[in-house]
Amino acid sequence: MFDNLRNALENKKISMKAYAAVLGVTEKTVQNKLSGQTPFTLPEVWATCFDLLPEYSWTYLFNQDTFQKPA
């Protein structure tokens, strides 16, 4: 669901384990957050945007738009 965030983490070579440590959660929780099953908290958004990935805007990283082909 959060493909831009996932791609930014991959581009910066930040592992899910390292990202989980920054957020103070488990790797499973990070996977749940990235898939949209668990919401991000405001402190997690701030840590992501300002501490970890300041070169990206929060609207880009946390964009949930998904485009599907029409049936």
C-alpha positions in Angstrom: 0.0 0.0 0.0 2.8 2.4 0.8 4.9 1.7 -2.3 6.6 5.1 -2.3 7.8 4.6 1.3 8.9 1.0 0.6 10.8 2.1 -2.5 12.5 5.0 -0.7 13.7 2.7 2.1 15.0 0.3 -0.6 16.8 3.1 -2.5 18.5 4.2 0.7 19.4 0.6 1.6 17.4 0.8 4.9 16.4 -2.7 5.9 13.0 -3.5 7.5 14.9 -4.4 10.7 16.6 -1.0 10.8 13.4 0.8 10.0 11.6 -1.1 12.8 14.4 -0.1 15.2 13.8 3.6 14.3 10.1 3.3 14.9 10.5 1.2 18.0 8.4 -1.7 16.7 8.9 -5.2 15.4 9.7 -6.1 11.8 6.2 -7.7 11.6 4.6 -4.5 12.7 6.5 -2.6 10.0 5.2 -5.1 7.4 1.7 -4.6 8.7 2.1 -0.8 8.5 3.5 -0.9 5.0 0.6 -3.1 3.8 -2.0 -0.8 5.4 -3.1 -3.4 8.0 -1.9 -1.2 10.9 -1.9 2.6 10.8 1.2 4.7 11.2 1.2 7.0 14.3 2.1 10.6 14.0 5.5 10.1 15.8 6.3 7.3 13.3 5.5 9.6 10.4 7.7 12.3 11.9 10.6 9.9 12.5 10.3 8.6 9.0 10.1 12.0 7.3 12.4 14.1 9.4 15.0 11.7 10.8 15.2 8.9 8.2 14.1 10.3 4.8 14.2 14.1 5.0 14.7 14.4 1.2 11.2 13.1 0.5 7.9 14.8 1.3 5.5 13.2 3.7 2.8 13.4 1.1 5.0 11.3 -1.3 6.0 8.8 1.3 2.6 8.2 2.7 0.6 8.3 -0.5 -1.9 5.5 -0.4 -3.2 5.8 -3.9 -3.2 2.6 -5.8 -4.0 2.4 -9.5 -5.8 -0.6 -10.8 -6.5 -1.5 -14.4 -10.2 -1.3 -15.2 -11.9 -4.8 -15.4 
